[in-house]
Amino acid sequence: MSTTSTRPAAHARRVVDVHDARVFKDTPSHLAKVVIEPNAWAEHDPFLIMAEDRFGGGAFDLHPHRGIETITYVIDGRLDHQDNRGNTGSLGPRDVQLMTAGRGIIHNEVPPEGTMVHTLQLWLNLPATQKLTEPRYQDLLHAAMPRISRNGAVVTVYSGSFDGTMANTLNHTPFTLLEMDAPAESHIDVPLPGSYNGFVHVIDGEGEVGVDGTSAKPGQTLWLERTEAGIDTSVRISTQTHLRVLVAAGEPLRETVVARGPFVMNTAEQIKEAYADLRAGCFKA
């Protein structure tokens, strides 16, 4: 006697939008591209913006944040970090830092003197109830994160889970962040909660994403169709050449977004309060 599972197969997601990174600054010391455009808050929820930067010393200065989390992935080079609370850190290739700005922090990120660093930085929205939470840092070092091999591909789990393997990352907004590094002519199915909104960003190589096999090239961000809570979904990633991508997906907050400069809150009054608090020195520990 044999039995078969009655559990339905995961819904295979398709790609609904492909965005090519847009250059908005190009100088010898700083090449900056917009990867996720601002102001499409509902469409990209819970993500806000993402930028790709290649820069040296002096490209940035000390600057504040409130109401968000920044997710910084180092593509190449080294990135040193410091803030007004006395925290310091250093990231190498494929390391990730998840910084919770919360109620306010002033920081700077710079490469070692005389070098350039290549990064992606994604802004993740904080729920209204956590906008003024205590700031914190989580350095998610590539060598220390859970890693799974499937069909020749290596998946590193920075946040959330993959195929039952979970990272111990602390999240205010539930989200998954994976790096997939796969050889040519292979494929892998990445499971995602049905309620999560997400995308695949190509760092290096070429392939196809989604059930329709949408072409994917370096620098492109491929947004996945929105699906419903309570169903299992997956996205197929197939390779033509060696391929490295980031897969990011998170639970939409469905809250009003009011953004100005480095602050993202829920009302215009809260933005005014953020600037007043900054002037009053309230961002210090």
Secondary structure, 3 states (H helix, E strand, C coil): CCCCCCCCCCEECCEEEEEECEEEEEECCEEEEEEECCCCHHHHCCEEEEEEEEECCCCCCCEEEECEEEEEEEEECCEEEEECCCCEEEECCCCEEEEECCCCEEEEEECCCCCCEEEEEEEEECCHHHCCCCCEEEEECHHHCCEEEECCEEEEEEECEECCEECCCCCCCCEEEEEEEECCCCEEEEEEECCCEEEEEEEECCEEECCCCEEECCCEEEEECCCCCCCEEEEEEEECCCEEEEEEEECCCCCCCEEECCEEECCHHHHHHHHHHHHCCCCCC
